């Protein structure tokens, strides 16, 4: 495994870790605030859930950018196709719900 591969893996891991920790902090803060200010606490908790759900899509976007930087256009195209499917499913889910 080359240094570039290790660096790419670290960036992807950092993306997932940052998303998970951010969503955890927002959800906990929202739950604590809900005790004192119910409307604000609910909004912050919802934001934490949105961040948690958006994290995998962000990871796919980061992977696509990494592949483009490495000039691996085949995998970049696959990553962007997966991102398009995830985005389409999200918007179709909003339309149905």
MMTF fields as JSON, N, C-alpha, C and O atoms, coordinates in Angstrom:
{
  "mmtfVersion": "1.0.0",
  "mmtfProducer": "UNKNOWN",
  "numBonds": 387,
  "numAtoms": 388,
  "numGroups": 97,
  "numChains": 1,
  "numModels": 1,
  "chainsPerModel": [1],
  "groupsPerChain": [97],
  "chainIdList": ["A"],
  "bondAtomList": [4, 2, 8, 6, 12, 10, 16, 14, 20, 18, 24, 22, 28, 26, 32, 30, 36, 34, 40, 38, 44, 42, 48, 46, 52, 50, 56, 54, 60, 58, 64, 62, 68, 66, 72, 70, 76, 74, 80, 78, 84, 82, 88, 86, 92, 90, 96, 94, 100, 98, 104, 102, 108, 106, 112, 110, 116, 114, 120, 118, 124, 122, 128, 126, 132, 130, 136, 134, 140, 138, 144, 142, 148, 146, 152, 150, 156, 154, 160, 158, 164, 162, 168, 166, 172, 170, 176, 174, 180, 178, 184, 182, 188, 186, 192, 190, 196, 194, 200, 198, 204, 202, 208, 206, 212, 210, 216, 214, 220, 218, 224, 222, 228, 226, 232, 230, 236, 234, 240, 238, 244, 242, 248, 246, 252, 250, 256, 254, 260, 258, 264, 262, 268, 266, 272, 270, 276, 274, 280, 278, 284, 282, 288, 286, 292, 290, 296, 294, 300, 298, 304, 302, 308, 306, 312, 310, 316, 314, 320, 318, 324, 322, 328, 326, 332, 330, 336, 334, 340, 338, 344, 342, 348, 346, 352, 350, 356, 354, 360, 358, 364, 362, 368, 366, 372, 370, 376, 374, 380, 378, 384, 382],
  "bondOrderList": [1, 1, 1, 1, 1, 1, 1, 1, 1, 1, 1, 1, 1, 1, 1, 1, 1, 1, 1, 1, 1, 1, 1, 1, 1, 1, 1, 1, 1, 1, 1, 1, 1, 1, 1, 1, 1, 1, 1, 1, 1, 1, 1, 1, 1, 1, 1, 1, 1, 1, 1, 1, 1, 1, 1, 1, 1, 1, 1, 1, 1, 1, 1, 1, 1, 1, 1, 1, 1, 1, 1, 1, 1, 1, 1, 1, 1, 1, 1, 1, 1, 1, 1, 1, 1, 1, 1, 1, 1, 1, 1, 1, 1, 1, 1, 1],
  "groupList": [{"groupName": "UNK", "atomNameList": ["N", "CA", "C", "O"], "elementList": ["N", "C", "C", "O"], "formalChargeList": [0, 0, 0, 0], "bondAtomList": [1, 0, 2, 1, 3, 2], "bondOrderList": [1, 1, 2], "singleLetterCode": "X", "chemCompType": "L-PEPTIDE LINKING"}],
  "groupTypeList": [0, 0, 0, 0, 0, 0, 0, 0, 0, 0, 0, 0, 0, 0, 0, 0, 0, 0, 0, 0, 0, 0, 0, 0, 0, 0, 0, 0, 0, 0, 0, 0, 0, 0, 0, 0, 0, 0, 0, 0, 0, 0, 0, 0, 0, 0, 0, 0, 0, 0, 0, 0, 0, 0, 0, 0, 0, 0, 0, 0, 0, 0, 0, 0, 0, 0, 0, 0, 0, 0, 0, 0, 0, 0, 0, 0, 0, 0, 0, 0, 0, 0, 0, 0, 0, 0, 0, 0, 0, 0, 0, 0, 0, 0, 0, 0, 0],
  "groupIdList": [1, 2, 3, 4, 5, 6, 7, 8, 9, 10, 11, 12, 13, 14, 15, 16, 17, 18, 19, 20, 21, 22, 23, 24, 25, 26, 27, 28, 29, 30, 31, 32, 33, 34, 35, 36, 37, 38, 39, 40, 41, 42, 43, 44, 45, 46, 47, 48, 49, 50, 51, 52, 53, 54, 55, 56, 57, 58, 59, 60, 61, 62, 63, 64, 65, 66, 67, 68, 69, 70, 71, 72, 73, 74, 75, 76, 77, 78, 79, 80, 81, 82, 83, 84, 85, 86, 87, 88, 89, 90, 91, 92, 93, 94, 95, 96, 97],
  "secStructList": [7, 7, 2, 2, 2, 2, 2, 2, 2, 2, 2, 2, 2, 2, 2, 2, 2, 2, 2, 2, 2, 2, 2, 2, 2, 2, 2, 2, 2, 2, 2, 2, 2, 2, 2, 2, 7, 2, 2, 2, 2, 2, 2, 2, 2, 2, 2, 2, 2, 2, 2, 2, 2, 2, 2, 2, 2, 2, 2, 2, 2, 2, 2, 2, 2, 2, 2, 2, 2, 6, 6, 7, 2, 2, 2, 2, 2, 2, 2, 2, 2, 2, 2, 2, 2, 2, 2, 2, 2, 2, 2, 2, 2, 2, 2, 2, 7],
  "xCoordList": [0.844, 0.0, 0.898, 1.783, 0.669, 1.516, 1.118, 0.081, 1.957, 1.674, 0.418, -0.346, 0.207, -0.973, -2.248, -3.259, -2.199, -3.35, -3.64, -4.797, -2.601, -2.769, -3.347, -4.219, -2.864, -3.381, -4.849, -5.644, -5.213, -6.608, -7.494, -8.596, -7.025, -7.788, -7.967, -9.025, -6.946, -7.047, -8.063, -8.809, -8.089, -9.058, -10.475, -11.366, -10.685, -12.016, -12.411, -13.558, -11.472, -11.761, -12.059, -12.945, -11.322, -11.557, -12.944, -13.62, -13.364, -14.69, -15.769, -16.691, -15.652, -16.641, -16.596, -17.636, -15.394, -15.244, -15.82, -16.529, -15.514, -16.017, -17.542, -18.193, -18.11, -19.564, -20.211, -21.223, -19.633, -20.2, -20.09, -21.05, -18.925, -18.754, -19.621, -20.19, -19.715, -20.541, -22.004, -22.687, -22.483, -23.887, -24.142, -25.178, -23.211, -23.355, -23.443, -24.308, -22.547, -22.54, -23.841, -24.399, -24.324, -25.568, -26.763, -27.63, -26.813, -27.936, -27.932, -28.978, -26.77, -26.683, -27.03, -27.778, -26.492, -26.804, -28.295, -28.902, -28.877, -30.309, -31.148, -32.143, -30.75, -31.5, -31.385, -32.354, -30.198, -30.021, -30.81, -31.464, -30.754, -31.488, -32.993, -33.75, -33.424, -34.857, -35.468, -36.66, -34.657, -35.136, -35.49, -36.461, -34.695, -34.883, -35.695, -36.587, -35.389, -36.067, -36.51, -35.713, -37.765, -38.202, -38.094, -37.656, -38.46, -38.412, -36.999, -36.737, -36.093, -34.704, -34.014, -33.254, -34.281, -33.674, -34.07, -33.245, -35.332, -35.811, -35.141, -34.788, -34.968, -34.325, -32.864, -32.388, -32.16, -30.75, -30.619, -29.712, -31.523, -31.512, -31.775, -31.121, -32.722, -33.013, -31.803, -31.508, -31.112, -29.91, -28.847, -28.15, -28.722, -27.773, -28.115, -27.223, -29.402, -29.82, -29.55, -29.135, -29.781, -29.506, -28.016, -27.638, -27.174, -25.721, -25.328, -24.494, -25.937, -25.644, -26.044, -25.316, -27.182, -27.642, -26.846, -26.709, -26.326, -25.571, -24.117, -23.449, -23.624, -22.222, -21.811, -20.767, -22.577, -22.164, -22.13, -21.255, -23.077, -23.067, -21.837, -21.237, -21.467, -20.253, -19.018, -18.083, -19.012, -17.891, -17.759, -16.645, -18.882, -18.848, -18.328, -17.558, -18.737, -18.25, -16.751, -16.038, -16.264, -14.826, -14.058, -12.979, -14.615, -13.961, -13.89, -12.866, -14.971, -14.971, -13.907, -13.2, -13.795, -12.778, -11.368, -10.469, -11.184, -9.874, -9.538, -8.408, -10.525, -10.289, -9.992, -9.135, -10.678, -10.396, -8.982, -8.271, -8.589, -7.235, -6.177, -5.107, -6.48, -5.546, -5.664, -4.94, -6.583, -6.862, -7.36, -7.096, -8.076, -8.718, -10.183, -11.068, -10.409, -11.709, -12.791, -13.967, -12.408, -13.384, -14.037, -15.264, -13.237, -13.786, -14.436, -15.38, -13.938, -14.578, -15.988, -16.922, -16.137, -17.455, -18.383, -19.558, -17.869, -18.678, -19.109, -20.266, -18.202, -18.532, -19.579, -20.502, -19.442, -20.427, -21.778, -22.82, -21.771, -23.026, -23.713, -24.926, -22.942, -23.507, -24.06, -25.139, -23.338, -23.808, -25.105, -26.01, -25.196, -26.419, -27.597, -28.707, -27.364, -28.43, -28.89, -30.088, -27.935, -28.285, -29.073, -30.066, -28.64, -29.335, -30.732, -31.687, -30.857, -32.157, -33.094, -34.262, -32.596, -33.413, -33.864, -34.991, -32.996, -33.347, -34.5, -35.482, -34.38, -35.412, -36.703, -37.783, -36.628, -37.844, -38.508, -39.735, -37.707, -38.264, -38.986, -40.01, -38.462, -39.129, -40.453, -41.449, -40.477, -41.698, -42.78, -43.954, -42.403, -43.385, -43.874, -45.062, -42.912, -43.242, -43.893, -44.248],
  "yCoordList": [-1.173, 0.0, 1.247, 1.377, 2.137, 3.323, 4.391, 4.299, 5.387, 6.497, 7.241, 7.706, 7.351, 8.054, 7.294, 7.906, 5.96, 5.154, 5.304, 5.402, 5.322, 5.479, 6.853, 6.98, 7.874, 9.228, 9.318, 9.961, 8.681, 8.69, 7.972, 8.434, 6.855, 6.128, 6.967, 6.936, 7.705, 8.559, 9.68, 10.019, 10.252, 11.318, 10.759, 11.39, 9.578, 8.962, 8.612, 8.819, 8.086, 7.755, 9.016, 9.014, 10.081, 11.344, 11.89, 12.439, 11.742, 12.2, 11.47, 12.094, 10.143, 9.365, 9.679, 9.806, 9.803, 10.089, 11.465, 11.61, 12.463, 13.816, 13.848, 14.49, 13.162, 13.123, 12.434, 12.904, 11.327, 10.588, 11.387, 11.461, 11.984, 12.748, 14.011, 14.379, 14.661, 15.867, 15.535, 16.231, 14.471, 14.099, 13.683, 14.027, 12.949, 12.545, 13.775, 13.852, 14.727, 15.939, 16.727, 17.226, 16.84, 17.573, 16.867, 17.516, 15.546, 14.811, 14.924, 15.155, 14.763, 14.885, 16.307, 16.496, 17.306, 18.7, 18.976, 19.66, 18.445, 18.636, 17.986, 18.556, 16.792, 16.11, 16.846, 16.931, 17.377, 18.144, 19.447, 19.83, 20.125, 21.381, 21.171, 22.063, 19.995, 19.72, 19.758, 20.02, 19.501, 19.584, 21.027, 21.279, 21.981, 23.381, 24.15, 24.92, 23.943, 24.663, 23.616, 23.177, 23.221, 22.071, 22.304, 21.401, 23.436, 23.682, 23.676, 23.069, 24.342, 24.419, 23.064, 22.676, 22.351, 21.04, 20.065, 19.284, 20.111, 19.222, 19.548, 18.644, 20.829, 21.229, 20.794, 20.341, 20.928, 20.535, 19.018, 18.514, 18.289, 16.828, 16.406, 15.496, 17.059, 16.761, 17.055, 16.299, 18.137, 18.471, 17.388, 17.043, 16.856, 15.766, 14.524, 13.855, 14.212, 13.059, 13.31, 12.398, 14.529, 14.863, 14.73, 14.201, 15.203, 15.074, 13.592, 13.188, 12.794, 11.363, 10.703, 9.854, 11.083, 10.505, 11.017, 10.308, 12.226, 12.798, 12.34, 12.489, 11.79, 11.392, 10.375, 10.564, 9.306, 8.366, 9.001, 8.685, 9.893, 10.568, 11.46, 11.542, 12.122, 12.948, 12.082, 12.488, 10.905, 9.984, 9.559, 9.463, 9.3, 8.934, 10.107, 9.906, 11.321, 12.503, 12.672, 12.967, 12.492, 12.603, 11.528, 11.79, 10.318, 9.241, 9.601, 9.373, 10.16, 10.555, 11.617, 11.559, 12.577, 13.616, 13.04, 13.462, 12.077, 11.417, 10.682, 10.75, 9.976, 9.257, 10.224, 9.941, 11.346, 12.347, 12.903, 13.107, 13.144, 13.653, 12.655, 13.041, 11.362, 10.308, 9.978, 9.126, 10.662, 10.446, 9.023, 8.451, 8.473, 7.174, 7.446, 7.372, 7.761, 8.246, 7.172, 7.487, 5.928, 4.831, 4.781, 4.748, 4.776, 4.708, 6.029, 6.035, 7.134, 8.421, 8.432, 8.91, 7.906, 7.838, 6.919, 7.237, 5.791, 4.873, 5.568, 5.456, 6.273, 6.974, 8.052, 8.207, 8.791, 9.826, 9.218, 9.804, 8.046, 7.356, 6.919, 7.071, 6.382, 5.987, 7.205, 7.139, 8.31, 9.535, 10.011, 10.477, 9.895, 10.29, 9.417, 9.917, 8.13, 7.216, 7.542, 7.563, 7.793, 8.138, 9.444, 9.549, 10.429, 11.714, 11.568, 12.142, 10.808, 10.573, 9.861, 10.231, 8.86, 8.143, 9.076, 8.972, 9.972, 10.938, 11.827, 11.997, 12.391, 13.302, 12.57, 13.125, 11.357, 10.578, 10.232, 10.201, 9.974, 9.704, 10.9, 10.748, 12.095, 13.312, 13.494, 13.883, 13.221, 13.379, 12.415, 12.782, 11.2, 10.21, 10.491, 10.385, 10.857, 11.088, 12.399, 12.781],
  "zCoordList": [0.0, 0.0, 0.0, 0.845, -0.929, -1.058, -0.046, 0.613, 0.056, 0.968, 0.554, 1.4, -0.742, -1.238, -0.861, -0.516, -0.928, -0.528, 0.955, 1.363, 1.75, 3.194, 3.512, 4.372, 2.824, 3.044, 2.635, 3.321, 1.525, 1.081, 2.091, 2.389, 2.616, 3.632, 4.894, 5.522, 5.255, 6.446, 6.247, 7.166, 5.043, 4.759, 4.831, 5.4, 4.258, 4.297, 5.727, 6.122, 6.501, 7.889, 8.703, 9.558, 8.434, 9.132, 8.802, 9.672, 7.555, 7.152, 7.942, 8.469, 8.023, 8.774, 10.26, 10.907, 10.798, 12.224, 12.572, 13.567, 11.757, 12.013, 11.934, 12.758, 10.949, 10.84, 12.029, 12.548, 12.459, 13.592, 14.888, 15.655, 15.133, 16.369, 16.372, 17.4, 15.228, 15.136, 15.384, 16.135, 14.75, 14.946, 16.392, 16.962, 16.987, 18.385, 19.291, 20.164, 19.077, 19.915, 19.738, 20.715, 18.507, 18.27, 18.903, 19.489, 18.789, 19.371, 20.893, 21.5, 21.509, 22.97, 23.406, 24.365, 22.71, 23.059, 22.891, 23.715, 21.827, 21.613, 22.695, 23.142, 23.118, 24.179, 25.509, 26.263, 25.795, 27.03, 26.957, 27.927, 25.828, 25.68, 25.688, 26.073, 25.262, 25.217, 26.618, 26.776, 27.614, 29.001, 29.343, 30.056, 28.831, 29.18, 28.145, 28.502, 26.859, 25.775, 24.756, 23.927, 24.817, 24.026, 22.511, 21.798, 22.015, 20.566, 20.017, 18.979, 20.7, 20.251, 20.358, 19.471, 21.44, 21.623, 20.53, 20.056, 20.131, 19.073, 17.743, 16.986, 17.459, 16.204, 16.153, 15.112, 17.254, 17.292, 17.191, 16.529, 17.846, 17.74, 16.297, 15.787, 15.641, 14.236, 13.353, 12.427, 13.636, 12.886, 13.06, 12.106, 14.263, 14.511, 13.703, 13.182, 13.598, 12.804, 11.32, 10.605, 10.858, 9.455, 9.156, 8.111, 10.06, 9.879, 9.831, 9.02, 10.705, 10.726, 9.408, 8.895, 8.864, 7.6, 6.4, 5.403, 6.484, 5.371, 5.333, 4.309, 6.423, 6.507, 5.441, 4.816, 5.202, 4.146, 2.755, 1.949, 2.475, 1.177, 1.044, -0.028, 2.124, 2.111, 1.901, 1.21, 2.488, 2.314, 0.859, 0.345, 0.184, -1.234, -2.063, -3.003, -1.728, -2.437, -2.245, -3.204, -1.027, -0.762, -1.529, -2.06, -1.585, -2.337, -3.822, -4.467, -4.364, -5.777, -6.035, -7.041, -5.136, -5.299, -5.207, -5.933, -4.313, -4.209, -5.502, -5.985, -6.06, -7.315, -8.455, -9.292, -8.5, -9.539, -9.383, -10.367, -8.145, -7.901, -8.337, -8.807, -8.181, -8.59, -10.079, -10.595, -10.763, -12.186, -12.461, -13.519, -11.499, -11.666, -12.013, -11.16, -13.279, -13.722, -13.659, -13.479, -13.801, -13.745, -12.361, -12.257, -11.315, -9.968, -9.552, -8.762, -10.074, -9.805, -10.377, -9.733, -11.584, -12.215, -11.43, -11.246, -10.97, -10.159, -8.861, -8.456, -8.22, -6.974, -7.209, -6.41, -8.29, -8.593, -8.96, -8.666, -9.599, -9.9, -8.604, -8.46, -7.672, -6.371, -5.648, -5.059, -5.686, -5.053, -5.699, -5.007, -7.014, -7.713, -7.3, -7.114, -7.159, -6.739, -5.314, -5.03, -4.432, -3.043, -3.005, -2.285, -3.769, -3.807, -4.392, -3.869, -5.464, -6.078, -5.099, -4.982, -4.409, -3.428, -2.31, -1.825, -1.908, -0.869, -1.326, -0.603, -2.524, -3.004, -3.329, -3.127, -3.82, -4.047, -2.721, -2.628, -1.702, -0.38, 0.194, 0.86, -0.056, 0.418, -0.322, 0.288, -1.618, -2.408, -1.941, -1.889, -1.605, -1.173, 0.238, 0.541, 1.1, 2.516, 2.676, 3.791]
}
